[in-house]
């Protein structure tokens, strides 16, 4: 059972990608992030072209920018956590 089972056959590619992202959230957050981004990009790309929002090139740029900043924040947090673990380990040896 997935949180994305409600998506119909019309959006099957989005549902499949989002469903793949779900189980990797805890064991492999980076993979989950990339799959979630792919699902989001598929969703935005499948938005009907009659919408004025979808036709604005800045809208996609803003979405990409926000996703990229979240990914950079996550990677910085992971690196900081690794450095802190190394410092704690070296301090415990002294």
Steps between C-alpha positions, in 0.01 A plus 500: 500500500645832391407859568484544123253222412233766446669611177310358207634320196523840330792589729649153530859620437472753785348236731773246422782749560347634822434146622868415444603804705292402802684194635843659451427807714658358818771261375615717208368858522711626209347246260156579636560871441600446138201274433264747669643779288450292187138434598444871562651592163277242329198646678584855400574396142166320474305806614258607225650760270183710521608620841674837495713388795645209303594732216709726720867403462580655838267260681710196408818692578367584848403139567842373386672764710310403815557129448871557436535715812331229708734239356806718572378556857455125546850424368656769722318353800630153418858628464473693826369190674792296366752761618343513845514121524869506409571773757316310771691182414837678505417675828401172662839352408688783674 
